């Protein structure tokens, strides 16, 4: 409850801050619309030459694209900016101020900086998921919707944990931004179902960098063709990765010696 | 001309020295450049199956996208982001004090980066080729034309994106403009699909607009997808756009410089 209240305050502060730059919202909306529009046109080109892609229908790929956009928006709005600030703070030694606050440090460094306008991607992505689902029609039942919601949350947790682990490396490596690029590059592959990729790449996208869990698994859940074992695996992985990320964060924090103080 | 060559020689040396220090970072940044062609190679291979789409078989798609990966690597620039940064941070001021136009220094950085990273990109293309098995038959004539087309493509893309980057003199919100440019680029340059697979209207637009002549045209050329007349036409359009881009660069650079008032130090 306490943390929810803190989260609300953080959101409010960031909102007030960004309301000063309202034009940015229009700019961001235009930008998101262009990027999703071109992605949709790309799908149209592909499906003008085929009816299914690796067993996926056009509607299902629209849903996948929507999920990709939701994840990208969530990461770009909350996790990305907050973790960037963490790296900056460690370099400048200003992390001291964060650590003295009466809130768990991991919570604060993960949710502190919110770029509200990037949530436009979440909105537009949600619209795509909705539109694709309506076109898919009666195949979507309560069970599919529920497992979609569960896998989407699990996806967010897994991706967050992965990025937190990378960001925690900042206690040892100074230029950790370059390592963060690994995620943003490989995430591109999440626009298409991982089943399409050759074995070695699928392994990398599932076991090394969790792109498969970020987009393919929730889309499969909504389309009603998710294997129950994959659902269980996604949940177990979410719990496990969050545990590992937290433990690693605490371990990393012990290596922090303020640069300024 | 002699002076210009000496200038570039010196700047390349300096730039190489700086960039070699960040070699691990350079390799990581290459990931993004490699992943996109691989994604579309895989997608179109799935579409083609055992047959052919628009005259492309699996092996043809492999040849197309692996060549595109190399060409795109050779011609790409990051100038639109760098310029925005240079102007907002006021760092352009220091560059303006030097006797040479900043465009030379920035171009030398780009070339130095390509020289360094080609050591990784070319073996990577070969390695991926061993896996994806492209069908490729080269003739000496086509390779020579290919190299000429790449040179034109690099200069054209450089001038085009440099000119767009100059928009940072007038607005601090260049990101939306960049997004629009890359959206068009992605479609027209041949990244989402080879030109022959695009809808007819888009194909025509792609042949008239400059984007295709920075990546897609050299690739189609070396793969033997173009006939004699199409090749001549392609070079002609590339040259026309080079002239247009050069003229707009000159105009905008002068106008922008007059508008520029340094921010910060």
Contacts between the chains, C-beta under 8 A, distances in Angstrom:
chain1	res1	chain2	res2	distance
A	23	B	173	7.6
A	24	B	173	7.7
A	27	B	173	5.4
A	27	B	175	7.0
A	27	B	176	4.8
A	30	B	176	5.2
A	30	B	179	7.8
A	31	B	175	6.3
A	31	B	176	4.9
A	31	B	179	4.5
A	34	B	176	7.6
A	34	B	179	5.0
A	34	B	180	5.5
A	34	B	183	4.9
A	35	B	179	6.0
A	35	B	183	6.7
A	37	B	183	7.3
A	38	B	183	4.0
A	38	B	186	6.0
A	38	B	187	6.4
A	41	B	187	6.9
A	42	B	186	7.5
A	42	B	187	7.5
A	42	B	192	4.6
A	45	B	192	6.0
A	45	B	193	5.4
A	45	B	197	6.8
A	45	B	198	6.2
A	45	B	199	7.1
A	46	B	43	6.4
A	46	B	44	7.8
A	46	B	47	6.5
A	46	B	193	7.4
A	48	B	199	6.8
A	49	B	47	5.5
A	49	B	53	5.0
A	49	B	54	6.9
A	49	B	197	6.4
A	50	B	47	4.5
A	50	B	53	7.6
A	53	B	43	6.8
A	53	B	46	5.8
A	53	B	47	6.6
A	54	B	46	5.0
A	175	B	22	7.9
A	175	B	25	6.5
A	178	B	22	8.0
A	178	B	24	7.3
A	178	B	25	4.0
A	178	B	28	5.2
A	178	B	29	7.1
A	179	B	28	6.8
A	181	B	28	5.5
A	181	B	29	5.9
A	181	B	31	6.8
A	181	B	32	6.9
A	182	B	28	6.2
A	182	B	31	6.3
A	184	B	32	7.2
A	185	B	31	4.0
A	185	B	32	3.8
A	185	B	35	5.4
A	186	B	31	6.9
A	186	B	35	6.2
A	188	B	32	7.1
A	188	B	35	5.4
A	188	B	36	6.1
A	188	B	39	6.5
A	189	B	35	5.9
A	189	B	38	8.0
A	189	B	39	5.4
A	191	B	39	7.2
A	192	B	39	6.3
A	192	B	42	7.6
A	192	B	43	5.9
A	196	B	42	5.5
A	196	B	43	6.5
A	196	B	46	5.5
A	197	B	42	5.5
A	198	B	42	7.0
A	198	B	131	7.3
A	201	B	38	7.3
A	201	B	42	7.8
